[in-house]
Amino acid sequence: MSTEMRDIVLELETNLKRVRERIATACREAGRRPESVTLVAVTKNAAPEQIRGLISLGVSDFGENYAQPLAQRAAQFAEFHARRVASGDAAVAKELRWHMIGHLQRNKAKQLLPHLAMLQTLDSLRLAEELDEMCGKAGKRLPCLVQVNASEEPQKSGVAVGAAVHLAEQVATMPNLRLMGVMCMAAEGVPQAEARKTFARCAEIFEEMRHSRIAGEDMRHLSMGMTQDLEAGILEGATIVRVGSALLGSGNEGNLNDAPE
Ligand SMILES: *Cc1c(COP(=O)(O)O)cnc(C)c1O
C-alpha cells in the first residue's frame, strides 16, 4: 500500500469510528441495538481511493445519487472487492450492496438494475410499473423503499405524505418489486428538533403501512438521517442512515448546504 493510500485509510478509519460511535450513542439513547442500524456510505463525491479504503475497512453498503456513476462504480469495485475476498482478507464485507438514493429517471433504470441492491427512492406509480416490468424481464426482484416528501417542501422529491400509503399498497401488489419500507430526508440545515419532527411524520406513515400489513414481514426499513441529523433519524426509528461528508471529509462538503436559502 502506498503512503498516500495509507493516509487515506487512516483518515477514513477515524471518520468511520466516529460515525459508528454516533450511531451507537444514539442507539443507546433510543434503547436500541447498534446492529439494528445499517450504515450506507454515500460516495457521490468520493474519490476511487476512498471507496477502496471504505471497502478495505469492511463497509458493505454504498449509496449514489445518479444511475450512471452507481452502475460504473458498482462494476469497478466489484472486481476490487472480489480480489480482496479471494486473497483471504477477513476485514472486507462478504458482499457489497449499492443503494440508489437519488431520483431515478425512468430511461436510466435499465442500466442500473443489474447493479442495484436497493432503490430507496421509489416515488411514483409510473416508475414502479415500469420497474416492475423491467425487473420481470431481467428475472430480478428489486428491494425498494418508497420515498416520502415528509418535510413537505414543494421542490423536494418523494411522494406526498397523504399519497404514500396508497402508493405502497400498489407497489406491494407488484410481483417483481419487493417493498421493504420508507425513506425520507429532512430539510437542509434545520435544527435537530425540526429534523426529528420530519422523521416522526415519516415513521408514522411507516407504522400505518405496517398496521395495514402492507408488504407483510418485508416492511421493516426506515431510511432516515445523514451527517447533519443521523441521531434524529435513529431516535425516530431509522434502520438505515445514509452518511457522506462525516465519512469522506472535506472533499464531500460541497453537498452540505448549510446556508439557509
Ligand atoms: C448526499 C446525500 C446523503 C448524505 O449526505 P451527507 O450530508 O453528506 O451525509 C444522504 N442522503 C441523500 C439522499 C443524499 O443525497
The ligand as a Tripos MOL2 file, in Angstrom:
@<TRIPOS>MOLECULE
LIG
   15    15     1     0     0
SMALL
NO_CHARGES

@<TRIPOS>ATOM
      1 C1        -25.8200   13.2970   -0.1910 C.3       1 LIG1
      2 C2        -26.9200   12.5400    0.4410 C.ar      1 LIG1
      3 C3        -26.7720   11.9490    1.7050 C.ar      1 LIG1
      4 C4        -25.5110   12.1130    2.5370 C.3       1 LIG1
      5 O1        -25.3890   13.4320    2.9360 O.3       1 LIG1
      6 P1        -24.2160   13.9180    3.9250 P.3       1 LIG1
      7 O2        -24.7090   15.1920    4.4640 O.co2     1 LIG1
      8 O3        -23.0020   14.0630    3.0770 O.co2     1 LIG1
      9 O4        -24.0730   12.8580    4.9610 O.co2     1 LIG1
     10 C5        -27.8150   11.1870    2.2080 C.ar      1 LIG1
     11 N1        -28.9550   11.0340    1.5140 N.ar      1 LIG1
     12 C6        -29.1520   11.5830    0.3070 C.ar      1 LIG1
     13 C7        -30.4410   11.3620   -0.3940 C.3       1 LIG1
     14 C8        -28.1490   12.3550   -0.2580 C.ar      1 LIG1
     15 O5        -28.3580   12.9320   -1.4420 O.3       1 LIG1
@<TRIPOS>BOND
     1     1     2 1
     2     2     3 ar
     3     2    14 ar
     4     3     4 1
     5     3    10 ar
     6     4     5 1
     7     5     6 1
     8     6     7 2
     9     6     8 1
    10     6     9 1
    11    10    11 ar
    12    11    12 ar
    13    12    13 1
    14    12    14 ar
    15    14    15 1
@<TRIPOS>SUBSTRUCTURE
     1 LIG1         1 GROUP 0 **** ****
